[in-house]
């Protein structure tokens, strides 16, 4: 058992000590719960960082609440430049040809609105340097007490996959 003990003197009306008082509080359970919480936080971080997929979370407004290293690397942003920022405006703002991609058509924001997960196979995200890259992503709602409170997005850079797509008959060779 672990206890926190506070000791203090008791004094009479003249200010002379006549006793020593102590109060002890057992904090064993509190420490055990704190260790479990710390382990869960560590496990969650290890899971996020152990995958090659980009993973980020957004709140109801579409602002980034967390991002893993793979996502940060693919997007070219340090995490602190995305946390708290509107992810649609930063990385999902335009179609491959550069025309604006309205939030009202964004599948990720549809997930926030209706609570249904979605998988999208061929869109683009935009890097910090302004270049687009093809992505496949899934958006999943975070539901608390029956309400959608956030979303988690998992994405892959599919550049290599698109390069490997066989060309049709008569198409020029890439060699």
VMD Tcl script that draws the C-alpha trace (Angstrom):
set ca {
  {0.00 0.00 0.00}
  {1.06 3.55 -0.71}
  {-0.13 6.37 1.49}
  {0.19 10.10 1.57}
  {0.66 11.35 5.12}
  {0.24 14.92 6.30}
  {1.45 15.79 9.79}
  {0.86 19.02 11.66}
  {1.06 20.23 15.27}
  {-1.98 21.05 17.35}
  {-1.53 24.19 19.43}
  {-3.38 25.53 22.45}
  {-4.71 29.09 22.82}
  {-1.26 30.30 23.89}
  {0.34 28.79 20.75}
  {2.14 25.93 22.51}
  {2.21 22.55 20.82}
  {0.39 19.95 22.80}
  {-0.04 17.17 20.17}
  {0.94 16.04 16.72}
  {-1.86 15.17 14.32}
  {-1.53 13.08 11.19}
  {-3.83 12.23 8.32}
  {-3.04 9.34 6.00}
  {-4.71 8.67 2.68}
  {-4.26 5.36 0.89}
  {-3.52 6.13 -2.79}
  {-2.71 2.57 -3.86}
  {-5.77 2.26 -6.11}
  {-5.21 5.71 -7.60}
  {-1.61 4.79 -8.49}
  {-2.70 1.47 -9.99}
  {-5.31 3.19 -12.18}
  {-2.76 5.80 -13.26}
  {-0.28 3.08 -14.28}
  {-3.00 1.35 -16.33}
  {-3.90 4.66 -18.01}
  {-0.25 5.33 -18.84}
  {0.11 1.84 -20.32}
  {-3.03 2.32 -22.43}
  {-1.68 5.66 -23.71}
  {1.62 4.00 -24.57}
  {-0.13 1.08 -26.31}
  {-2.33 3.47 -28.32}
  {0.71 5.43 -29.47}
  {2.58 2.25 -30.42}
  {-0.40 1.06 -32.47}
  {-0.68 4.37 -34.32}
  {3.03 4.46 -35.06}
  {3.44 0.80 -36.04}
  {1.55 1.03 -39.32}
  {2.49 2.32 -42.76}
  {-0.98 3.75 -43.30}
  {-1.62 7.39 -42.58}
  {-4.06 7.82 -39.71}
  {-5.57 11.02 -38.42}
  {-8.58 12.05 -36.39}
  {-10.87 15.01 -36.84}
  {-13.45 16.59 -34.57}
  {-16.98 17.56 -35.65}
  {-15.62 20.70 -37.32}
  {-13.08 18.73 -39.34}
  {-10.07 19.90 -37.33}
  {-7.18 17.49 -36.75}
  {-7.09 16.00 -33.24}
  {-4.25 13.50 -33.80}
  {-2.03 12.31 -36.62}
  {0.48 9.48 -36.87}
  {4.01 9.71 -38.28}
  {3.13 7.93 -41.53}
  {0.40 10.47 -42.30}
  {2.66 13.36 -41.39}
  {5.43 12.01 -43.61}
  {3.15 11.42 -46.63}
  {1.59 14.86 -46.30}
  {4.90 16.65 -45.73}
  {3.68 18.45 -42.62}
  {5.11 18.23 -39.13}
  {2.26 17.11 -36.83}
  {2.11 20.45 -34.99}
  {1.24 22.21 -38.26}
  {-1.87 20.04 -38.69}
  {-3.15 19.65 -35.12}
  {-6.16 21.92 -34.68}
  {-6.27 22.72 -38.41}
  {-9.12 22.03 -40.84}
  {-7.96 18.92 -42.71}
  {-10.29 19.44 -45.66}
  {-8.85 22.90 -46.31}
  {-5.29 21.67 -45.88}
  {-5.15 18.32 -47.65}
  {-8.44 17.55 -49.40}
  {-9.36 20.89 -50.86}
  {-9.22 20.18 -54.60}
  {-9.75 17.54 -57.25}
  {-6.79 16.11 -59.20}
  {-7.14 18.87 -61.82}
  {-7.00 21.55 -59.11}
  {-10.68 22.53 -59.17}
  {-12.11 23.12 -55.70}
  {-13.51 20.07 -53.95}
  {-16.43 21.30 -51.86}
  {-16.83 20.05 -48.33}
  {-20.47 19.27 -49.15}
  {-19.28 16.46 -51.49}
  {-16.49 15.23 -49.21}
  {-17.06 11.63 -48.11}
  {-15.19 12.24 -44.86}
  {-17.61 15.00 -43.89}
  {-20.53 12.81 -44.92}
  {-19.26 10.32 -42.32}
  {-19.32 13.08 -39.70}
  {-22.87 13.97 -40.71}
  {-24.49 10.55 -40.98}
  {-22.24 8.25 -38.92}
  {-21.62 5.81 -41.77}
  {-18.12 4.58 -42.57}
  {-16.90 4.98 -46.12}
  {-14.12 3.68 -48.36}
  {-12.92 5.77 -51.30}
  {-10.53 4.22 -53.79}
  {-9.36 7.08 -55.97}
  {-9.05 10.66 -54.79}
  {-6.15 12.96 -54.10}
  {-4.67 14.60 -51.05}
  {-2.46 17.67 -51.26}
  {0.98 17.87 -49.68}
  {2.36 20.89 -47.91}
  {4.46 21.70 -51.01}
  {1.25 21.98 -53.08}
  {1.60 18.72 -55.00}
  {-1.25 16.21 -55.15}
  {-0.89 12.47 -54.71}
  {-3.49 9.73 -55.27}
  {-4.98 8.17 -52.16}
  {-7.30 5.44 -51.07}
  {-8.94 6.19 -47.74}
  {-11.54 4.99 -45.29}
  {-13.37 7.25 -42.88}
  {-14.91 5.86 -39.71}
  {-17.22 7.65 -37.28}
  {-16.39 7.92 -33.59}
  {-19.66 7.44 -31.75}
  {-20.15 8.36 -28.12}
  {-23.50 7.86 -26.40}
  {-25.19 7.48 -29.77}
  {-23.76 10.67 -31.27}
  {-21.03 11.11 -33.88}
  {-18.36 13.14 -32.08}
  {-15.43 12.70 -34.45}
  {-14.01 10.63 -37.29}
  {-10.87 8.63 -37.91}
  {-9.39 8.55 -41.40}
  {-6.97 5.86 -42.59}
  {-5.27 6.48 -45.94}
  {-2.68 5.08 -48.32}
  {-0.61 6.75 -51.01}
  {-1.51 4.69 -54.09}
  {0.98 6.31 -56.49}
  {2.90 3.05 -57.05}
  {-0.31 1.07 -57.55}
  {-1.52 3.52 -60.19}
  {1.82 3.31 -62.01}
  {1.57 -0.50 -62.07}
  {-1.89 -0.53 -63.72}
  {-1.62 -2.35 -67.05}
  {-2.19 -0.15 -70.04}
  {-4.80 -0.93 -72.66}
  {-4.05 -2.41 -76.10}
  {-2.12 -0.06 -78.32}
  {-1.12 2.18 -75.39}
  {2.45 3.44 -75.50}
  {4.95 1.60 -73.39}
  {6.43 3.42 -70.43}
  {9.89 1.95 -71.22}
}
mol new
graphics top color blue
foreach p $ca { graphics top sphere $p radius 0.5 }
foreach p [lrange $ca 0 end-1] q [lrange $ca 1 end] { graphics top cylinder $p $q radius 0.2 }
display resetview
